[in-house]
Structures are given as structure tokens and as C-alpha cells.
Amino acid sequence: MDRNVIEMVEIDGLVPEGYLLRKIDKAVDFNRLYEMVEPLYCEDNGRPSVDPVVLFKMVLIQHLYGLPSLRRTAEEVSGNIYYRRSLSRNPAYA
């Protein structure tokens, strides 16, 4: 065992093809959300917002997997590679 070896791994390779969130990503065009929420955001006032697609997907994950709160969902996302792949805008480069 050589501990000095670095291995590059792509997130897409870690998530099975049949995984539910992967199927949802293929079936739903989440980019439409940007058009729907555009009037609700101000470009030149206040702090940068959370990406609306990421926020929507986090709530979706919360409901699909029975997580009790958005705070708990954020904790789960930080430690679950399957969730992180789904939240990334370009899953191949998450």
C-alpha cells in the first residue's frame, strides 16, 4: 500500500445509473426554473442569492428522503456524494 498515490475520481462514476436522483435529473429540465423565478430576483441589490435550482433540488431531496428540515438536508448533502452530484449544475465536474 503506497499512501503517496493520488487517484482522480469523477463523481459521475460513483453514482449508479439507476439511482433515483440521476433519473430525475435526466427527466426534468431544471433550467426552466430560472425563467420562472427571474422576476423575483434583483441583480443589483443585496447579497448574492442561493441558486434557485439548488434550493429547489434540496427541498426535493428533503421530501423524497424524509429529512425533517432544510438544515438537516444541508448536513446530509455535505456528506452524501449522491446528493452532491444531483445538486451540481454540471454533474461531471462537481
Beta strands, then each sheet from edge to edge (+ up, - down):
end
